[in-house]
Amino acid sequence: MAMATHATRPVRALLAISWPLIATYSLQAVIGLTDTWFAARISAEALAGLGAQSFLNLAVFVGLGGVAFAVQVPVAQAVGAGQ
């Protein structure tokens, strides 16, 4: 019994710090579905525009995320060196 309690502590700690991200990404998915539903009710062109916008949004997000990922190590090293 003590072993099961010890094993669940890291899981509970992880859930305690990750629930805001889980909630945010879940709500973001719901917003995307809602956008799609509304655009589909307007017209096929509106739905196509939403799809194009979503692709461009993803491309920009991935591009900027890649830049941020690449810059993290040099910036952390410079900050650690006191520069």
PyMOL commands that set and color helices and strands:
alter all, ss='L'
color gray80, all
select helices_A, chain A and resi 2-42+44-80
alter helices_A, ss='H'
color red, helices_A
deselect
rebuild
show_as cartoon
